[in-house]
Amino acid sequence: MKVKKYIIYLSVAALSLALASCNDFLNKYPDSRMDLKNPSEVSQLLASAYPQAHPAYLTEMYSDNTDEQLHSTWSAFDRFQEQAYQWKDIDDVGNTESPYQLWSAHYAAVETCNEAIEYIERTVKDAQSEEDYQAQLGEALLCRAFSMFQLSTIFCQAYDKTTAANELGLAYPTKPEKVVGRLIGRGTLAELYQKIEADLLKGMSLVGTKYAKPKFHFTKQAAYAFATRFYLYAQKYDKAVMYANKVLGEQPADILRNWAEWNRLGPSGNVQPNAFVNASNNANIMLLPVPSQWGVISIPIQAGSKYAHGELISKNETLQAPAPWGDSGSTLNYTVLYNNGVSKYCLRKIPYVPKVIDATAEIGIPYGEYAVFNTDVTLLERAEAYALSGEYDKALQDINTELSVFSKNRKQLTLAEIQDFYKSMAYYTPTKPTPKKQLHPLFTIESTTQEPLLQCLLQLKRLVTIHEGFRLQDVKRYGITMYRRKVDVQSNVTAVTDSMKVGDPRLAIQLPQDVILAGETANPRNN
């Protein structure tokens, strides 16, 4: 099977490309500079302002969506996968979704943004030229904010207003790099969020809508969806709701994903994944095609099967677990894909398309595509903002709106049903897993109504976004303890090997070693 050969040769191919085309942001300029002359050429440059990497593979391995599964013929795909699962400081640089590649890709995108912004600022001299470049400036600012926000979810702790001034942020370049290796300094997480917000707000006010392929660019709609997520994470819930309203309108059910139609397509090949990221689908707000092997590693093939979303998690916590809407595996609009010979349980959402480098040797780079903003997630983010603001009826309404398309019988819940369900369920332990996990955020949660509502939201969101990399952010934001377990796939006997509680410094994934060696401050680690 050619796909397998492309995977086998991926590490060598990706490593050679990495060494040939990019060192980390501190050591080399990006290759996307142009001699700009007009707005059209700035727009062409900004095609490179979207990061050519996505963290889903890394964060899914790092999260509680993955177990170590013991079987004599199952192994890790490569060192990156094993290090990510084991919460080690990852030194693998060849994998396209390693911290090294994520850092390089996002800072290369930021550098492109800064090239465009500097040119625009130098060129704009009157009201007419300012108007000519308005849309391009808006797109550049939004892309810069997005890359820095994505990096913050990987390399920083979760934002909390009581601790952000004491947590490490990230270097936020605002000018093109003129001196190779210049260190800017990380600053604090509070400062990082302030800079992201400033770019987000200004970019949102300027960005245009005239794109040949709008779903691959920041539009107003995509900017509003970005603002919803940013303000939810920044604990400014009123603003999260305000921007979500701009996305969702008066009848959000009309623009949610048609899960039943998607499910009827069947899981073979790229049929379901291609439909999931189809640009004509109203649910998809912004799409990001990137080099990624996650679309094939996540499905039930033997490659990478030692560390996977397996049967124990699926049946007790996620795809087939009990929930207020019933047994998830039979009541929701998806068909769980699995293979009796490999304990990987999945949905087909991420396309896999190898870009051929050498057809004779069957070497290629795998590409995937991610719906980085979509209406279903924005709806659940609004529901969470409502729940955290104490507006429980509105949060419940959004949950039921999602269930109207996600459940087969259009199940509608009452608050009492949610309260009763989670009250009767024991909290998760690694040997007796359930979907209900202890929440230890730095903010206070009311136990009678707010906690069960949040438990419901977190469980529903975990299913809606499975394999897309969101789960780790929820774990970090809510102080959920993660465990590392060795699972005997034949007996389901488990042995706990490690745990990560709220405040664990490893929740901020370590910066690439080259960046640290260049002088940047590393994320702290316990001895």
C-alpha positions as CSV (number, residue, x, y, z in Angstrom):
1,M,0.0,0.0,0.0
2,K,1.6,3.3,-1.1
3,V,0.2,5.2,1.8
4,K,2.3,3.1,4.2
5,K,5.4,3.7,2.2
6,Y,4.9,7.4,2.3
7,I,4.5,7.2,6.1
8,I,7.6,5.0,6.4
9,Y,9.8,7.5,4.6
10,L,8.2,10.5,6.1
11,S,10.7,11.1,8.9
12,V,13.6,11.2,6.5
13,A,11.8,13.3,4.0
14,A,10.5,15.8,6.5
15,L,13.9,16.0,8.2
16,S,15.7,16.7,4.9
17,L,13.1,19.4,4.0
18,A,13.4,20.9,7.5
19,L,17.2,21.2,7.3
20,A,17.0,22.5,3.7
21,S,14.2,25.1,4.1
22,C,14.0,26.3,7.7
23,N,15.8,26.6,10.9
24,D,14.0,28.0,13.9
25,F,12.7,31.5,13.9
26,L,15.7,32.8,15.9
27,N,18.3,31.7,13.3
28,K,17.0,32.2,9.7
29,Y,14.7,34.4,7.8
30,P,11.7,32.9,6.0
31,D,11.9,32.3,2.3
32,S,8.6,34.1,1.4
33,R,10.0,37.7,1.0
34,M,8.9,39.5,-2.2
35,D,9.8,42.8,-3.8
36,L,6.3,44.3,-3.1
37,K,4.8,46.9,-5.3
38,N,1.0,47.0,-4.9
39,P,-1.9,45.6,-2.9
40,S,-2.2,42.6,-5.1
41,E,1.3,41.5,-4.4
42,V,0.8,42.0,-0.7
43,S,-2.2,39.7,-0.9
44,Q,0.0,37.1,-2.7
45,L,2.5,37.4,0.1
46,L,-0.1,36.9,2.8
47,A,-0.9,33.4,1.4
48,S,2.2,32.5,3.4
49,A,0.9,34.2,6.5
50,Y,-1.0,31.1,7.6
51,P,1.1,28.6,9.5
52,Q,2.0,25.5,7.6
53,A,1.6,23.3,10.7
54,H,-1.2,22.3,13.1
55,P,-0.7,20.9,16.6
56,A,-3.5,18.3,16.6
57,Y,-1.2,15.2,16.5
58,L,1.0,16.6,19.3
59,T,-1.8,17.7,21.6
60,E,-3.9,14.6,21.1
61,M,-0.9,12.5,22.0
62,Y,-0.2,14.7,25.0
63,S,-3.8,14.7,26.2
64,D,-6.1,12.3,28.0
65,N,-7.4,11.0,24.7
66,T,-4.5,8.6,24.5
67,D,-3.3,5.5,26.3
68,E,-0.2,3.3,26.0
69,Q,-1.5,-0.1,24.7
70,L,0.4,-3.3,25.4
71,H,0.6,-5.8,22.5
72,S,3.5,-7.8,21.2
73,T,3.2,-6.4,17.6
74,W,2.3,-2.8,18.4
75,S,4.9,-0.1,18.5
76,A,5.3,3.7,18.5
77,F,5.4,5.2,15.0
78,D,8.5,7.2,15.8
79,R,10.4,8.9,18.7
80,F,8.2,12.0,18.4
81,Q,5.0,10.1,19.1
82,E,6.6,8.3,22.1
83,Q,8.1,11.4,23.6
84,A,4.8,13.3,23.2
85,Y,2.8,10.6,24.9
86,Q,5.3,10.3,27.7
87,W,5.3,14.1,28.3
88,K,9.0,14.3,27.7
89,D,10.9,17.3,26.3
90,I,10.6,16.4,22.6
91,D,13.9,16.5,20.7
92,D,12.6,15.0,17.5
93,V,12.8,17.6,14.7
94,G,11.9,15.5,11.6
95,N,8.2,15.0,12.3
96,T,6.1,17.7,10.7
97,E,4.1,18.1,13.9
98,S,7.0,18.2,16.4
99,P,7.5,21.3,18.6
100,Y,10.4,22.3,16.4
101,Q,8.3,22.3,13.2
102,L,5.3,24.0,14.9
103,W,7.6,26.7,16.3
104,S,9.3,27.2,12.9
105,A,6.1,27.3,10.9
106,H,4.2,29.7,13.1
107,Y,7.1,32.1,13.5
108,A,7.7,32.0,9.7
109,A,4.1,33.0,9.3
110,V,4.6,35.8,11.8
111,E,7.6,37.0,9.8
112,T,5.5,37.1,6.7
113,C,2.9,39.2,8.5
114,N,5.6,41.6,9.6
115,E,7.0,42.0,6.1
116,A,3.5,42.8,4.8
117,I,2.8,45.2,7.7
118,E,6.1,47.1,7.4
119,Y,5.6,47.5,3.6
120,I,2.0,48.8,4.2
121,E,3.1,51.2,6.9
122,R,5.9,52.5,4.7
123,T,3.7,52.8,1.6
124,V,0.5,54.4,3.1
125,K,0.9,58.2,2.8
126,D,-2.7,59.4,2.3
127,A,-6.3,58.4,2.8
128,Q,-6.5,56.7,-0.6
129,S,-3.5,54.5,-0.1
130,E,-4.6,53.7,3.4
131,E,-7.9,52.4,1.9
132,D,-6.1,50.5,-0.8
133,Y,-4.2,48.5,1.8
134,Q,-6.8,48.2,4.5
135,A,-7.9,44.6,3.8
136,Q,-4.3,43.4,3.5
137,L,-3.3,45.1,6.8
138,G,-6.3,43.5,8.5
139,E,-5.5,40.1,7.3
140,A,-1.8,40.4,8.3
141,L,-2.7,41.5,11.8
142,L,-5.2,38.7,12.3
143,C,-2.7,36.1,10.9
144,R,-0.1,37.3,13.3
145,A,-2.5,37.2,16.3
146,F,-3.6,33.7,15.2
147,S,-0.1,32.3,15.0
148,M,0.8,33.7,18.4
149,F,-2.4,32.4,19.9
150,Q,-1.8,28.9,18.5
151,L,1.8,29.0,19.9
152,S,0.5,30.0,23.3
153,T,-1.8,27.0,23.5
154,I,1.2,24.8,22.9
155,F,4.1,26.4,24.8
156,C,2.4,28.3,27.6
157,Q,0.3,27.4,30.6
158,A,-3.5,28.1,30.4
159,Y,-4.4,31.7,30.8
160,D,-5.9,32.7,34.2
161,K,-6.3,36.4,35.1
162,T,-4.9,35.7,38.6
163,T,-1.7,34.2,37.4
164,A,-1.0,35.4,33.9
165,A,1.3,38.2,35.0
166,N,3.6,35.6,36.5
167,E,3.5,33.0,33.7
168,L,5.9,32.9,30.8
169,G,4.6,34.3,27.5
170,L,6.3,34.2,24.1
171,A,8.4,36.5,22.0
172,Y,6.0,38.6,19.9
173,P,7.9,40.1,16.9
174,T,6.2,43.1,15.4
175,K,9.0,44.0,12.9
176,P,10.8,42.0,10.3
177,E,14.0,40.4,11.7
178,K,17.0,42.4,10.6
179,V,19.6,40.7,12.8
180,V,19.9,36.9,12.7
181,G,19.5,35.4,16.2
182,R,18.2,38.5,17.9
183,L,16.4,37.6,21.1
184,I,13.3,39.5,21.9
185,G,12.5,37.9,25.3
186,R,9.4,36.0,26.3
187,G,7.6,38.4,28.6
188,T,4.6,37.3,30.5
189,L,1.5,35.5,29.4
190,A,-0.6,38.5,30.4
191,E,1.6,40.7,28.0
192,L,1.2,38.0,25.3
193,Y,-2.6,38.1,25.5
194,Q,-2.6,41.9,25.4
195,K,-0.6,41.9,22.2
196,I,-2.8,39.2,20.6
197,E,-5.9,41.2,21.6
198,A,-4.6,44.4,20.1
199,D,-3.8,42.7,16.7
200,L,-7.1,40.8,16.8
201,L,-9.2,43.9,17.4
202,K,-7.5,46.1,14.8
203,G,-7.3,43.3,12.3
204,M,-11.0,42.5,12.7
205,S,-12.0,46.2,12.1
206,L,-10.0,46.2,8.8
207,V,-10.2,42.8,7.2
208,G,-12.1,42.5,3.9
209,T,-14.1,39.8,2.2
210,K,-12.9,39.7,-1.4
211,Y,-11.1,36.4,-1.7
212,A,-11.2,33.9,-4.5
213,K,-11.3,31.2,-1.8
214,P,-12.6,32.9,1.4
215,K,-12.6,29.8,3.6
216,F,-8.8,29.7,3.4
217,H,-8.4,33.3,4.7
218,F,-9.5,35.5,7.6
219,T,-12.9,37.0,6.8
220,K,-15.0,38.9,9.3
221,Q,-16.8,35.7,10.2
222,A,-13.5,33.9,10.9
223,A,-12.2,36.9,12.9
224,Y,-15.4,36.7,15.0
225,A,-14.9,33.0,15.6
226,F,-11.3,33.6,16.6
227,A,-12.4,36.4,19.0
228,T,-14.9,34.0,20.5
229,R,-12.2,31.5,21.4
230,F,-9.7,34.1,22.4
231,Y,-12.1,35.8,24.9
232,L,-13.3,32.5,26.3
233,Y,-9.7,31.5,27.1
234,A,-9.0,35.0,28.3
235,Q,-12.0,34.7,30.8
236,K,-13.9,37.6,29.3
237,Y,-17.1,35.8,28.8
238,D,-19.3,38.7,27.8
239,K,-17.0,39.4,24.9
240,A,-16.9,35.7,23.9
241,V,-20.7,35.7,23.7
242,M,-20.8,39.0,21.8
243,Y,-18.6,37.7,19.0
244,A,-20.2,34.3,18.9
245,N,-23.5,36.0,18.3
246,K,-22.0,37.7,15.3
247,V,-21.0,34.2,13.9
248,L,-24.1,32.3,14.8
249,G,-27.0,34.7,14.1
250,E,-30.6,34.2,15.2
251,Q,-30.9,30.6,13.9
252,P,-27.6,28.8,14.6
253,A,-29.0,25.3,13.9
254,D,-29.2,26.4,10.2
255,I,-25.4,26.7,9.9
256,L,-24.3,23.8,12.0
257,R,-22.8,20.7,10.5
258,N,-25.2,18.1,9.0
259,W,-23.8,15.3,11.0
260,A,-26.4,12.8,9.8
261,E,-25.5,13.4,6.2
262,W,-21.8,13.2,6.9
263,N,-22.3,9.9,8.8
264,R,-24.1,8.4,5.8
265,L,-21.0,8.8,3.6
266,G,-19.2,5.9,5.4
267,P,-15.7,5.9,6.7
268,S,-13.8,4.4,3.7
269,G,-10.9,6.4,2.1
270,N,-11.0,10.2,2.3
271,V,-14.7,10.4,1.6
272,Q,-15.8,11.5,5.1
273,P,-12.7,13.6,5.8
274,N,-13.0,15.5,2.6
275,A,-16.7,16.2,3.3
276,F,-15.8,17.3,6.8
277,V,-13.5,20.0,5.5
278,N,-15.4,20.9,2.4
279,A,-15.2,24.6,1.7
280,S,-18.8,24.7,0.6
281,N,-20.0,23.4,4.0
282,N,-21.7,26.3,5.9
283,A,-20.3,24.9,9.2
284,N,-16.7,25.5,8.1
285,I,-15.6,29.0,8.8
286,M,-11.8,28.8,8.1
287,L,-9.8,25.9,6.8
288,L,-6.0,25.2,7.1
289,P,-4.3,22.7,4.8
290,V,-0.9,21.7,6.3
291,P,1.7,19.0,6.2
292,S,0.3,16.4,8.6
293,Q,0.3,12.7,9.1
294,W,-2.4,12.7,11.8
295,G,-5.1,11.9,9.3
296,V,-3.6,8.4,8.9
297,I,-1.9,7.8,12.3
298,S,-5.2,8.4,14.1
299,I,-7.1,5.7,12.1
300,P,-7.2,2.0,12.8
301,I,-4.0,0.9,11.0
302,Q,-1.1,-0.7,12.8
303,A,1.3,2.3,12.4
304,G,1.6,4.1,15.7
305,S,-0.8,1.7,17.5
306,K,1.1,1.6,20.8
307,Y,-0.1,5.1,21.7
308,A,-3.7,5.6,20.7
309,H,-7.3,6.5,21.4
310,G,-8.2,2.9,22.3
311,E,-11.1,0.8,23.3
312,L,-10.9,1.6,27.1
313,I,-11.1,5.3,26.5
314,S,-13.7,5.1,23.8
315,K,-16.2,2.9,25.7
316,N,-15.7,4.6,29.1
317,E,-15.0,8.2,28.4
318,T,-15.7,9.3,24.8
319,L,-17.2,7.9,21.6
320,Q,-19.1,5.0,23.1
321,A,-19.5,6.2,26.7
322,P,-22.7,6.8,28.7
323,A,-24.0,10.4,28.6
324,P,-27.1,12.4,29.4
325,W,-28.2,11.9,25.8
326,G,-27.8,8.1,26.2
327,D,-25.1,5.7,25.0
328,S,-22.9,7.9,22.8
329,G,-22.0,5.2,20.4
330,S,-25.6,4.5,19.4
331,T,-27.4,7.8,19.9
332,L,-25.1,10.3,18.1
333,N,-24.7,10.9,14.4
334,Y,-21.4,9.1,13.9
335,T,-20.2,5.5,13.3
336,V,-17.1,4.6,15.3
337,L,-14.4,3.2,13.2
338,Y,-12.2,0.5,14.7
339,N,-10.3,-2.6,13.7
340,N,-10.4,-5.8,15.8
341,G,-6.7,-6.2,15.3
342,V,-5.7,-2.7,16.3
343,S,-7.2,-0.9,19.3
344,K,-7.7,2.5,17.7
345,Y,-11.2,3.9,17.9
346,C,-11.9,7.0,15.7
347,L,-14.0,9.1,13.5
348,R,-12.9,10.0,10.0
349,K,-12.4,13.8,10.0
350,I,-8.9,14.6,9.0
351,P,-8.0,14.0,5.3
352,Y,-4.7,12.3,4.3
353,V,-3.1,13.2,1.0
354,P,0.6,12.5,0.3
355,K,2.4,15.1,-1.7
356,V,4.7,13.1,-3.8
357,I,8.4,14.0,-3.8
358,D,9.8,10.9,-5.5
359,A,7.3,8.7,-7.2
360,T,9.8,6.0,-8.0
361,A,10.9,5.6,-4.4
362,E,7.3,6.3,-3.2
363,I,8.5,9.1,-0.9
364,G,6.1,11.9,0.0
365,I,5.0,14.4,2.6
366,P,1.5,13.8,4.0
367,Y,-1.0,16.7,4.0
368,G,-4.1,17.1,6.0
369,E,-6.7,19.8,6.4
370,Y,-8.2,21.2,9.6
371,A,-11.4,23.2,10.2
372,V,-9.7,25.6,12.6
373,F,-12.9,27.5,13.1
374,N,-16.4,26.0,12.6
375,T,-19.9,26.9,13.8
376,D,-20.3,23.8,16.0
377,V,-17.3,24.6,18.1
378,T,-18.2,28.3,18.2
379,L,-21.6,27.3,19.5
380,L,-20.2,25.2,22.3
381,E,-17.7,27.9,23.2
382,R,-20.6,30.3,23.5
383,A,-22.4,27.7,25.7
384,E,-19.4,27.5,27.9
385,A,-19.2,31.3,28.2
386,Y,-22.8,31.3,29.2
387,A,-22.3,28.6,31.8
388,L,-19.3,30.3,33.3
389,S,-21.3,33.6,33.5
390,G,-24.2,31.9,35.4
391,E,-26.6,32.0,32.4
392,Y,-27.5,28.4,32.7
393,D,-30.7,28.4,30.6
394,K,-28.8,30.0,27.6
395,A,-26.0,27.5,28.0
396,L,-28.6,24.6,28.0
397,Q,-30.2,26.1,24.9
398,D,-26.9,26.0,23.0
399,I,-26.3,22.4,24.2
400,N,-29.7,21.4,22.8
401,T,-29.1,23.2,19.6
402,E,-26.0,21.2,19.0
403,L,-27.8,18.0,20.0
404,S,-30.5,18.8,17.5
405,V,-28.0,18.0,14.7
406,F,-25.5,15.8,16.5
407,S,-27.9,13.2,18.0
408,K,-29.9,10.8,15.9
409,N,-33.2,11.5,17.6
410,R,-32.6,15.2,18.1
411,K,-32.4,14.7,21.8
412,Q,-33.2,17.7,24.0
413,L,-32.1,17.8,27.6
414,T,-33.4,19.5,30.7
415,L,-31.1,20.9,33.4
416,A,-32.6,18.4,35.8
417,E,-31.6,15.5,33.6
418,I,-28.0,16.8,33.3
419,Q,-27.8,17.3,37.1
420,D,-29.2,13.9,37.9
421,F,-26.9,12.1,35.4
422,Y,-23.7,13.5,36.6
423,K,-24.7,13.4,40.3
424,S,-25.3,9.6,39.9
425,M,-21.9,9.1,38.2
426,A,-18.7,8.5,40.1
427,Y,-15.7,10.6,39.3
428,Y,-13.1,9.2,37.0
429,T,-10.2,7.2,38.3
430,P,-7.6,5.7,36.0
431,T,-8.6,2.1,36.9
432,K,-12.4,2.9,36.9
433,P,-12.8,5.5,34.1
434,T,-15.9,7.5,33.5
435,P,-16.6,10.7,31.5
436,K,-16.9,12.7,34.7
437,K,-13.5,14.2,35.7
438,Q,-12.6,16.3,38.8
439,L,-12.3,20.0,37.8
440,H,-9.7,22.0,39.5
441,P,-9.5,25.4,37.8
442,L,-8.1,28.5,39.5
443,F,-11.6,30.0,39.4
444,T,-14.5,28.8,41.6
445,I,-17.2,26.5,40.1
446,E,-20.7,26.3,41.8
447,S,-21.3,22.6,42.5
448,T,-25.1,22.2,42.2
449,T,-25.8,23.5,38.7
450,Q,-22.7,25.0,37.1
451,E,-20.5,21.9,37.5
452,P,-22.9,19.3,36.0
453,L,-23.5,21.8,33.1
454,L,-19.8,22.2,32.5
455,Q,-19.3,18.4,32.8
456,C,-21.9,18.0,30.0
457,L,-20.3,20.7,27.9
458,L,-16.9,19.2,28.3
459,Q,-18.1,15.7,27.4
460,L,-20.0,17.0,24.4
461,K,-17.2,19.1,23.2
462,R,-14.7,16.2,23.6
463,L,-16.9,14.2,21.1
464,V,-17.6,17.0,18.6
465,T,-13.9,17.9,18.4
466,I,-12.4,14.4,18.8
467,H,-9.0,14.1,17.0
468,E,-8.8,17.9,16.4
469,G,-6.5,18.9,19.2
470,F,-8.9,20.8,21.4
471,R,-9.0,18.5,24.3
472,L,-5.7,19.4,25.8
473,Q,-6.7,23.1,26.1
474,D,-9.8,22.1,28.1
475,V,-7.7,19.9,30.3
476,K,-5.3,22.8,31.0
477,R,-8.1,25.4,31.5
478,Y,-10.1,23.2,33.9
479,G,-7.2,21.7,35.9
480,I,-8.2,18.1,34.9
481,T,-5.6,15.5,36.1
482,M,-4.3,13.4,33.3
483,Y,-2.8,9.9,33.8
484,R,-0.5,7.7,31.9
485,R,-1.6,4.1,31.8
486,K,-0.3,0.9,30.4
487,V,-3.4,-0.9,29.1
488,D,-3.3,-4.7,28.4
489,V,-5.6,-4.7,25.4
490,Q,-6.7,-8.3,25.9
491,S,-7.6,-8.0,29.6
492,N,-8.0,-4.2,30.0
493,V,-5.8,-4.4,33.1
494,T,-4.2,-1.1,33.6
495,A,-1.1,0.2,35.4
496,V,-0.7,3.9,36.1
497,T,2.8,5.1,35.3
498,D,2.5,8.9,35.6
499,S,0.1,11.7,36.3
500,M,-0.1,15.4,35.5
501,K,-2.1,17.6,37.8
502,V,-3.1,21.3,37.7
503,G,0.0,23.4,37.9
504,D,2.4,20.8,36.5
505,P,5.0,22.7,34.5
506,R,4.9,20.0,31.8
507,L,1.4,21.4,30.7
508,A,3.5,24.0,28.9
509,I,5.2,21.9,26.2
510,Q,9.0,22.5,26.1
511,L,10.4,24.9,23.5
512,P,12.5,23.3,20.8
513,Q,16.1,22.6,22.0
514,D,17.6,24.8,19.2
515,V,15.6,27.8,20.5
516,I,16.8,27.2,24.1
517,L,20.4,26.8,23.0
518,A,20.0,30.1,21.1
519,G,19.4,31.7,24.5
520,E,15.6,31.7,24.8
521,T,14.2,31.0,28.3
522,A,13.1,27.4,28.6
523,N,9.8,26.3,30.2
524,P,10.5,25.3,33.8
525,R,10.6,21.7,34.8
526,N,10.5,19.9,38.2
527,N,13.7,18.2,39.1
